[in-house]
Amino acid sequence: MIVADVLLRTVLPFAGLLVGLVVLHELGHFLAAKAFGIKVLEFGVGFPPRIKGLSWRRGETEYTLNWLPIGGFVRLLGETDIPYMAAALIERDGERALALAELVPGEARLSFQVAVGGDVEADLARAEPARLLLERADGASGMPEVERPPLPADVAARLVARRFGDDVPESVAGNEAGEAAVAQLLVYLAEETEAPDGRTLSNLEALPLWGHPRSLAAAARWKRLTVMGAGVAMNLALALLLFATGFMVPRERSLTLAQVAEVAPGSPASTAAITGSMRDGSAPERGLQAGDVIMEVNGREVRNVSELIFTTRRHLGETQDWVVSREGATLDARVHARWRPPAGQGPTGIRVGPPTVCASVDAAGEPVCQPRFPFSERVWAPPWEALPLGWRAMIDAVVITKNEIQARIAGASSPGEDQPLFSGPVGIASATGDIIEQAGWRSLIELAALLSLSLAVFNALPFPALDGGRMLFVLIEIARGGRRISPRKEALFHLVGFAVLLAGIVVITWFDIRRLIT
């Protein structure tokens, strides 16, 4: 029963949230790639190993379900460092021949292979994932085409002999289709073309620049940036939709107000400039006073203590404009919120609570107090109002997170100082269970919105192996006038970054587990 309860309350909701958010992220990459004609080799839900019997192919893309429910992935043509290839397929008198030229990345080595007759199909399959497939005659279904008329047999023979000398492959020597295939390929490689960076080069020199016509590497820079950033955009759109949905769902808002209970001597609150007039026309005393009720902070209405704490920490490091109610008078106050307040004090130096009325005492002689305004209101917003509110909530969440990280780094405490600055999968799964238990399933809307926003911001960071890290290389390429960094160096950069990410996740997960145990 305990295991079933943990699965139902914690593991399954968290796994469903995580897989849904990551799959949606990958769907952004998938849709952008499809829109630009970039070949998608695989779309996977979960991570391998594959679930046997639950994969299928539709068109050129394979769709797979995998055993590890920790997200998903999209595999695009041109993401890995594959050789640059050119190919020519010729059919003469019923016989087919395929010539392949392979340029090894990072090496000035060009190798030729020729297949004739029955060997063509196998070599053609090997050429399919190449970054560039040029010339085609009949039979190269699905391949990019650069049509040219077949060369005369004698011209083809001279070109083959010139290229191979006395080492003409046995399958080519005297074979008209094989000679024509190699000759067509040689003619193409010698021709001049305009490379993607604007230079005039031979097709052979341009091979590393072109890439496969449908690979990610061959796409224009703005298309590559769009594909790489599409996952982040999808998560941002989902976060906006979920935040807006949260505002459309009716909820109870506490109206207990927020009253100053204590002001720390020497704090910003004690020295805050107060403007306005008391009810008798006199000038108000400087600084906030116990009993003041905070009504607004920076133009935002405050109707309970939680809203005051949120809005104050939203504007850490700023001198905030407060509207306070004191003895029936409405006053304006300028209160600074510190990054590093002394221990036991908040950013402004006040202790707050709802206004109370103490009408009796308990058996120990202690006063029994009740909220003076024990009211709430049921609020919701129509869609046209919920979207702007959702957008503001997204911005607030990013700024609050930034402020909390900055405050922790500065050594400040926070309302949740007993909570970790970062949580891994175990910590988030535990929090998911707590939210369901304490606030119900409806609160998962806000949690999903925050997780989607966090996933977007995290992936946008210019860190190796993340979308932002890959986009950084495209931006560097633009800054270098179109010259790309070596694919091997980039691959190593992302490999090291991925190892660091995994190590960080392991460390954070260890502390999550330790905290749950203790």
C-alpha positions, 0 to 999 in steps of 0.5 A: 500500500505504501509503495502504491501510494508513493507511486500514485502521489509522487512518482507518476505525477512527476514522471508524467509532468517531466515527460510531457514537458520534455517531449513538448520541448523536443516537439518544438525542434521536430516541427521547426526542422520539418518546416525547414525540410531538415531530415528528422531521423528519429523522434523518441519518447523516453530514453533508450533502450527501446520498448520492443514492438513499440516503434514505427516508421512514418515517411523518413522518420522513426518514432520510438517509445523507450524504457526510461521515462525521463524525457524524450529526444529528436535526432536530426540529420547532421548533428553528428560528425559524419563524412562529407560525401558526393555520389553519382548514380548511373544506369547504362544498358540496364546496368547500374553503377554508383560512385562515391567520393568521401572527404574525411573531416579534418583530413585532406584525404579524398577516397573513391569507391565504385559499386556495380550491379548488385552491390549498388543497393548496399552502397546506396543505403550507406550514402543515404545518411551522407551530408551531400548526395549529388548527381542522380540518374534513374533509380536513386529514389528519395535522393537530392538531384543534380541532373546532367546528361551522361558523358560519352563512353570515350570521354568517361574512360579518359576521365577515369584513367586520368583520375585513377591512373594505372589503379583503375578499380577492377569493377570499373575497368571496361565497365561503361556504367562504372566509368560513366559514374566515376566520370560524372562525379569527377566532372562535378567535383571539378566544377566551380560553385558559389559556397554558402559563405559567398566564396567561389570554390570547386565543388570538392572544396565546397563539400565541407561547407555544403553538408547534406542538403537536408542536414541541420549543418547545411541549413542557413544560420537563421534556420539553425538558430530557429530549430535550436531555439524552437524547444525553448520557445515551445516551453515558454508558450506552454508556460504562458498558457498554463499561467493564464489557465491558472488565472482562469480557474476560480480560486480563493484569495485571502483578504486578511491584509498585511500589518506591521507588527514590529520594526527593527531599529536602524532598518530601512523601514525605520528610516523610510521617508513617509509623505502625506497627512494624518487625519488631523492634518499633521505630518506623519512620523518618519519610518514605518510604525507597528500597526501600519497596514501595507496596501500597495507595493510598487503599484501592486495591491497587497491583500495578505502577507503572502502577497507582500512577501512576494512583491517585496522580494520581486523588487529586491535591491530597489527602493520601493513605493509603498502605500500604507494605512495609518490610523485611518490616513493613507500615506506614501512610504519609500522603503529600501529592500536590502540584499543582505539584511542582518540575521532575523530581519527581512529585506526591509526590517519589518515583521508582519502578520494579519491584523488581529483582534484579541477578545479573550485569554486562554487557561495560561493567561495568553491572549486568544487572537483572531484575524480582524478580517477573516475574509476571502474572495473567489477570483478568476479572469476571462481569457483576454485578461488571463493572458496578460496576467500570465505573461506578468506571472512569467516575468515575475517568476524569472525575476524572483528566481534571479533575486533568490539566487543572487540573495543566496550568493550574497549570503542573505536568508530567505523565507525558505532558507531551509530549502535548497537553492536547486533541486534535482529530479528526486527533490522535484518529485517530492515537491510534486507529492507535497503539492498534491497532498496539501493543495490538490491536483489543481495546483499542478497547473502552476507547478507545470507552468514553473517547470516549463518556464525553468526548462526553457530558461535552463536550456537557453543558457549558453552552456555546453550540450544545451540548446543555448550552447549550440546556438552559441556556436552559430553566433560565433560562426556569424561573428567569424564571417561564416567560418565554422569551428571544427565539428570535432572541437564542438563535439568535444565541447558538448561532450565535456559539458554533458558530463559536467551536467550529469555530474551536477545532477548526481550531486544534487540528487544525492543531497535531495535524497539525503535531505528526504532521509534526514 
